[in-house]
Amino acid sequence: MIKEHLGFIILVLFLSLVVIVLLRQSKSAKYNERISKYTVNNERSKKISLGDYISLMYHRFRKMIVKSLKGSIYFKRRMVRYERFAFLDSPINIIATKFCLSILFGLLYTISAIYKNNFDIMVLLLMMVVGYFIYNIYLLYSENKRNKLIENDLLKAIIIMNNAFKSGYNITQAIMFVSKDLTGPISAEFEKIGNDLNYGLEIKDVFDRFYERVHLDDVKYITSSLSLLNLTGGNLVGVFNNIEKSFTNKKRLKDELNAMTSSSRLVFYILLVMPVVIISILLVLSPTYFSPLFKNPLGILLCFVALILYIVYVIIIRKILKVDA
């Protein structure tokens, strides 16, 4: 029994090790910087741990892939698609990471298949393709999380800028106040905006570049307002006063709508998770419970119809509960 599932056990252990190494890699630098001033360096502390050694080997391997990709015209074109994720890493490093994951998934499947003696080249290629594209989920999740943080803090940034204008400061100083007073992604974005202004770009072009990086409707509204200001002329303070009022009313309306739909969203999430929980419990209690469905063409059809209905339910309810303030 153990021998049959040995490949799966090795797969789980290896994935756990990779996750631990990645978490250690992201936090070890901060921890080392934090405690280095309270410790005394010695020869023993200079020894590389297993996690650091695996991380070092991974970075060396990724560096080799980066060198090979730099000479490819095809991947130079592909890098344009990943420029929107430059806040995480450079586009070429992102593509190299995708290749590393593809090789890792292929290696894990090969190890598992050797122990189970059921190696299939098509499954290997499928696992490598899955490994290559699965990193996109993390990229999209990180981008969505970052954009939400920027959207939540954008009103604070507009208020700080508007108060700076009323106090007699110019646009560059107002943007500098935002980058210093706020934290998180919006601080980094306004620092980029300040650098663009220092290089001589107009304020409309600067916020236009900001919109290209984040693709938020609120930023598009600011860009449109500044474009009208350039075409018709007007007072910058008055424009930002109107932007602040608009954003304040929008946020108040959005908060009210979220409060009104909170109970409905809770029911939606419960109904969303319930089928998965019930199926998991049935599989634990009786692993062969659903076997008759997959041995009969009608059962397979019913499973397919149930999956389609579940997906349609999720899409329709999400659109109903979506708040567009």
Secondary structure, 3 states (H helix, E strand, C coil): CCCCCHHHHHHHHHHHHHHHHHHHHHHHHHHHHHHHHHCCCCCHHHCCCHHHHHHHHHHHHHHHHHHHHCCCHHHHHHHHHHHHHCCCCCHHHHHHHHHHHHHHHHHHHHHHHHHHCCCCHHHHHHHHHHHHHCHHHHHHHHHHHHHHHHHHHHHHHHHHHHHHHHCCCCHHHHHHHHHHHCCCHHHHHHHHHHHHHHCCCCHHHHHHHHHHHHCCHHHHHHHHHHHHHHHHCCCHHHHHHHHHHHHHHHHHHHHHHHHHCHHHHHHHHHHHHHHHHHHHHHHHHCCCCCHHHHHCHHHHHHHHHHHHHHHHHHHHHHHHHCCCC
